[in-house]
Every structure is written in structure tokens, then in C-alpha cells.
Amino acid sequence: MQTRRALTLRLASLSVAVVALQAAVPGTLTAQAVRLGAPAAVFPEDFGMIQSVRELPDGRLLVADPLGQALYGVDMDGGARTVVGRQGQGPQEYLQPDAVWPLPGDSTLLVDLGNGRLVAIGPDLAFGPTMPIAVGEPRPGATIVLALPQGVDDRGNIYARALGGVGGPLQDSAAVLRIDRGTRAADTVATFKLEDRTQSTAGGAGARNVRIQSVPLSAQDSWGVAPDGSVVIARSAGYRVEWIAPDGTVRRGSPTPYERIGIGTPEKEEYLVEQSRSGGGIGISMQVSNGAMSMSFSRGRQGAEREIDSYEWPQEKPPFYPGRVLVDRPGRAWVRRHVDAGDPVTYDVFDRRGERTGTVVLEGARRIVGFGEGIVYVVSYDDLDLSWLERYDLPPL
């Protein structure tokens, strides 16, 4: 007799915000704030969604659009784009391209959620070797490694979080894993605090459905990766940033002052809008039938489909937003900080000592998606929540 078990997960952004633990120090933001000027270039056509951009040596960009289901080669100065590859399951094909990351030798790593694989793309934009996103055993308590990159270093190693035990109890922390793409071996670089989550189960032993849902704006550490393999972590305790070097050396910065902001209806509505714009996280569907596992992945606009009152909300906003900690070419960490609903988008910038060196403010509905040499790439949103790609000169900090 065949038995079947289904597990459905909705992972929020793989890096989520942390809760405020320290009182504000008045005046610390405005004294250091730098505003981006006018964009140097704005691409004339919209995108469905942008998670990351990959700047090529000739100045063009690779942009994966999971909603448009296309990988684009983008010429910002010429205002033109071309589709790279095509939809499908074979060579030179993808089903839902979600993100792009730099690899050694001017190559690129494409995250193809629809086919559940990672694809290496050469400098000539030809599709090369692939590897599955999911690595692990589907038995209760086993650790599943999802090679969903939150960073890639200049040796081509992937940095991702461990999913944890399948069917086991919810964990309050997770490992940052460094995954060798050649051997698929993973070693633990650091651990970080997870957001609060709820778990519900429906169905019987033969057809059990488990749903895991993140609690909005609950406490979590956030992290990112520099090209040299250093991992930067924003800790929830006191809004403190630390760097973990490839040799394991740790440098911890001072606690960073921030404003404590209560959560009312505007903050809740803002959260749902942000979730929709960022894709609402990655949906994971797992099927286990007679010991054989299959997994599928997808991203779509999630969050706005539920009513505000259907969530349990904390009393205060966390100090910074969900999403990975971005690292620019000079090696500085950019953390998007929470502000009052409707205020300009704000990023704190930290050096390799973990100390805040400045704050960058963006007007309107915008967020940073990547960097080039002296360049910052930004997505802006219109009234229909369509995504528009902009390029700015990196401000002095």
C-alpha cells in the first residue's frame, strides 16, 4: 500500500527583521543621513519583480524576473533588453528564474525555482552545469539543505540556511551553511536566530499536510556574504553587527542606536505591501511517497491575501527590514532600517569593524537590489506595484 505525505512551507525572505531591544538616541539618524541624488539611468520598461541583479564586465546586467518568468540581458544606457534562454525543462531553459549571482570567471549562477535547480551560465551566456536546490533525506528529524543562495563568494561557494528537521519540532535558530558546488559538501559557518513561526497539521497519517508560517515582524537575526567569504550578521540583541572572516575570526561592532516604533494599522498595512513587493517569500511543496521525496519551489505575490487581523502582531517594529544584508564593492554592509510608516526608505551602512559609518535615505517606494563599481542599483515601485530598475552613483560615506 502506497503512503503519501505532503509538507507545505512558506519561507519568508531568508533573512528577516529583528526586534528592537534598545531605546532610541535622538538625532543620530539626521546627523549622518545622505540622500541619493537623481538616478543616473532609469530603464524604460517595467519588470514584474526583481530580487537581485548581476553586473557583467561590459556594464550590462542580468536580471531574473520570477513573475515575468524570464531572464533578461539589460542595457541600462541603451534602454534595451533581450531574453536570455527560454522557458522549459531542458538545456538553455528555465521555468521560474528567481535570482542571479556572480561566479568566478565572469560566469553567473541562476536560481531556477520552477525546475528546482541552480544553473551555471558562462560569460557567453550559454547554460552549463546544474545542481538541485534540495539536498538531504526526507525522513523525520533529518536536516534538509536548500541551496537557495543568500550569498555567493568569489570562489563560487554558496551560502544558504539549513531548513532543519522535516516533521520535527520548530527550531529557534538555524545554521549558515557554506556549500561547495562541486562536491555539494556543506559546512557550518555561523548560526543565527530565526523568526517566530507557527505550525499547523491537517489530515491523517497517510496524507498529512504540515504548514509552517512566519509571525510578521518577529525577532530574527539577518545576514549576508561578502565576495571574500566573510559573513556579516545583524544580531537581534541590541542591533549589533558582526563579521565572521573565512578563518573564523569574529569582529563585533557596538550596539547601534535606533528609534522604537509601535505597530499600528499603518505599520501593518505597510508590512503587507512590502511582502507583496518582495514576492512574499519562497513557497516549498514537499511530497514523500514510499520513501521517495520530490520538492517544488515557487515565488509569487503573497501577504496581501490575508486580512490584517488574521495575524498576531508584536508591540513594536523591529529595527530593520527582512531581506539579506547587502554588501557593496568596498565591502560595507547595508541594513535597511525600519522607520515610521510613510517615511523615506533608510539604510544603515556598516564597516568591517561592525560600526555604523553612515545612513543612506531613498525617497519614495524604493529598495536596493545590488551594487556595481561605484554604482547602486535600486528598484522603484509605481501605483500598480510594477518594478522599475534605476541606477545611481554610490554616495560617499
N, C-alpha and C positions, 0 to 999 in steps of 0.2 A: 504494500500500500504506500502510495506516494504521500509524503507530508510536505507542506509548504508553509513558510513563514515570511511575512513581509515586514520590513522596517523602513519607515519613512522619517527622514530628518529634514529640518530646515536649519542650515547653519547660517547664522548672521555673518556679516563681514568677519573674516577670520581674525580680525583684531577689533576689539570692542572697547567702548569707553570705560573709564574708571570713576569711582565715586569720590566726591570732594571730602577731604579729611582735615583741611586746614583753612583757617579764616583768611579773608582777603586782606591784602595790603594796599590801601588806596593809592592811586597814582602810578602804580608800577607798569600798567599797560601803556597809557598815553605817553609816558616819558620815552618809551623805546619804540613806539609804533612807526613803521614805514609803510606807506601805501604804494601799491603798484600803480604805475602811470597808465597811459593809453597803451593798448596792445600793439605790438609791432606787426602782427598779422592776425587776421581772422579768416578762417576757412569759410567760403560762401555757401556750403551745403551742410545740412544738419546730419547728425548721427542719432541712432536710436539710443545707444548707451556706450560709454567709454569707461573702462576700468583702468587701463594703462596705455602708454604709448611707447614705441621703440624708435629712437632716433638713429637713422642709418648714417654711415660715414659721409654720404653725399648730401646730407641735410634733409632728405625725405624722411617720412615717418611711416611706420607700420602701425595700423590701428585696427584692433579687433572689435567688432560691433556684435555683441551677442543677441541683441534684439533684431538688428538688420540681417543677422546670420551671414556676415561677410567679413573677410579680411581685406583691408584696403592698403594700398600704397598711396600716400598722401603727399602732395607737393603744396606746402603752405604758401610759398611765394607765388607759384603759378596758379593757385586756386583750382587745382585739378586732382582727381583721384582715380585710381584704377583698382579693379577687383583682382586680388591675388588668389589663385586656386579656384575651387568651385565646391558646391555642396555635394556631399556624397559620403561614402564609406571607404573608398579606395584610395590609391595614391593621388597626391595633389588635391585631396578633398577633405572636407570637414563638415560637421553638422551644426555646431554652435561654437564658433570661435569666441573665447571669453577674454583672453589677455595675452600679451606678448612680453617677452623678457629677453634681454641681451645674453648671448652666448659667446664664448671665445671665437676668434677668427671671423668676426663680423657676421656670425650666424645669429639666429633668433629661435627662441623656444615659444611655440604656440600652444596654448591651453585649449584643447578641443573638447568642451564639455559633452557635446552631443554624442561623440564616439568614445568618450571616457578615456582619452589618451592625450599624451603630450607628443608634439611633433617638432623635430629639429628642422629648421628652414635655413638653407645655405645662403651665402652672400648673393648668389644669383636668383634667390627666391624660389629655388627648387626644393620640394619637400623631401626630407630624408628619413632617418630612423625614428621610430616611435617607441613609446613605453606606456603601459597602462597607468592610469591615475591611482587606482586602488591596489595596494599590496598588503596581504595579510590573510589570516584564516578566519572563516565565518563562524567560529564556534563561540559559545557564551564565555565572556571574560577575556577573549583574545583581543589583542591590540591590532586595529586596522590602521595602516599608514595610508593616508591620502596625500599623494604627491601633488597637491594643489599649491603652487608656489606663492609664498608671501615675500620671496626674495630669491635671487639667483646671484651667486658670486662670480668673480672673473675667471674661475676655473670650471664653471658650468655646474657646480653643485646646487641642488635645490634645497631651499629651506621651507619647511612646512610644519604644521602641527600634527601631533598624533591624535587620532579620533578618539581613542580609548576603547574600553571593552564593549563588545556588541552584546546587548541584552543584560549587561551587568549594571551595578548602581552608578548613578551620575557622579562624576568626579568634580572636584572644585579647582583642579589645576591640570595643566597639560604640558607636554614636552615640546620644545622647539627642536625639530629634527633636521639634521644635515644629511641629505640623501645623495649618494653617488649615482649619477645617471647610468654609468657603465655597469656597475655591479649591483645596483639597487640596494646596497647596504645603507643602513641608517644608523647614525649615532646621535645621542642627545647632547645638545649644545647648552640648553638652559631650560628652565621651567617657568611658567607664567600662570597667573591666576585667571581662571575662567569667569565668565559672567554667570549670574544665577540662571538656572533653567528649570523647566517643569517637564515631567514625563508622564504620558498617559498611555494606557494599553487597552486595546479593544480586541474582541474575537477570542476564540478558543485556542487550544494547544496546536491544532492543525493549521490554523490560519490566523496568526496573531499579528496585529498591527500596533507598532510602537511609535509614538510621536513625541519628539523632543523639541521644545520651543524655548527660545531665549526670553528672559524677562527684560523688557525695554529699559535701557539706561541703567542697568545694574552694574556693579563693580567688576572690572576686569583690567588686567594689565594689557598693554598694547606693545607691539614690537615690529621691527623691520630689519633689513640687512643692507650693509654697505658692500661695494664691489670687492673689497679685500676679505670678505667673510666675517667681518665684525658684526655682531648682533647688538642692536640697540633696543632697550626695553624701557617703556614708561611704566613705572610701578604705581599701583593704586595707593600705596601708603605715602601720603604727603606729596603726591605729584613729583616724584623723583625719577630722573632719567639716569640709566646706567648703560655702559658699553661693555660688552664681553668680546675681547680680542680672540683671534683664531687660536692663540696659545692658551686660552682660558683665563687670562688676566682680566680682572674686573675693575672698572673705574666708575665710581658712583658720584653723581652730582649732588648739589644741595637741594633741599626741598624748594619747590617753586611756588611762589605766592599766586593765588588765583581768587576770583570772586565766587562766592557761594550763591547759587541761583536756585530758587524754589521752582517746583514744577506745577504749572497751572495749565489751563486749556491751551493757550498759545504754544507752550513748550511741547505739549503732547501732539498738537497738530503739526508742529514743525518736525517732530521726530518721524511721524508717518510719511510726511513729504520727503524727508531725507532718505528714508528706507526705500521709497519708490524710486527716487532718482538714482540710487546706488545699486538698484537691482534686487534689494531685499534679501541678499544672501544667496547661497547656492543650495538648491534642493537636491537631496540624495535619496534615491529609492533603492532599497536592497531586497533582493529575493533569494531565499535559501530553499532549495528543493533537493531532498535526499543528499544533503551534504555539499551540493554544488552551489556556488554563490554567483550571482550576477548583480551588478550595480549600474545605475544610470544616474546622470547628473544633468542639471539644468539651472538656468538663471532666468528670472523674469521679474516683472514689477510686482513686488509683494509689499504688504504693510498697510496700504490704504484700504484693503478689502475688509478689514476688521474695524469695528467701532472703538472709539477711544475707551469707553467704559468697560470693554471686554478684557482690557489689560489690567494688571496690578502694577502701579507706578511707585517708584521711590519718592521720598520727600524733596530731594534736591537733584539737580542735574549733575552729572559727572564733570570733572574739569576738562576733559577733552573728548572728541568725537570717536565713534567707531572707525575702523579702517586702519590699514597698516601705517606705521611710522615711515614717512618718506625720507630718503637720503639723497641729497644733491651731489653734484660732481665734486665740490670741495670737501665732501664728507660730513656735512652737517645734517642733523636730524630735524625734520619738520613735523610738528604735532599740531593738529587742528583743535583749537580750544573751544569749549562751549562759552557762549556769550548769551545775553538776553535775547529772547526771540525777536527777530527782525533786525538785530544789529549786524554790522558788517562781518563777513567771514574773517576769522582771525587764526593765524598760525604762529605758534611759538617756535623759535629756532634755537637749537642746542649744539654746542661744540663737542669735541671728542672728550672733554672732561665731564660732560653731562651738565654743563652750566648754560643757562639761557643767555644768548648773546643778542637777541632782538626779537621783534614781533612784526609780522607782515599782515597787512589788512587788505582784503579784497572787497570791493563794493559789489552789491547785488548778489544774486544767486549764482555762486561760483564755487569750484573746488579744484585743487591742484591734482593733476594726474601723472606728472613726470617732469624730468629735467633734461636739458642738453648742456652744451658748453656755454655757460653764461646765459642760459635760457631756462624759463619755467613755462611749462605747458598747462593750460587751465581749460576746464570745461565750464561754460556758462549755460544757463537754462532760460528758456523763454516761457511764456504763459502756458504753453501746451506741454511743458517739461521736455521739449526736444533739446538735444545736446549740441552745443556749438563749440568747436575747438578754437582756442586762442593761444597765441604765443606772445610772451612778454620777455623783456630783458630782466635778468636776475638783479634785484636791487642790492646795493651794498649793505652789508650787515656787520 
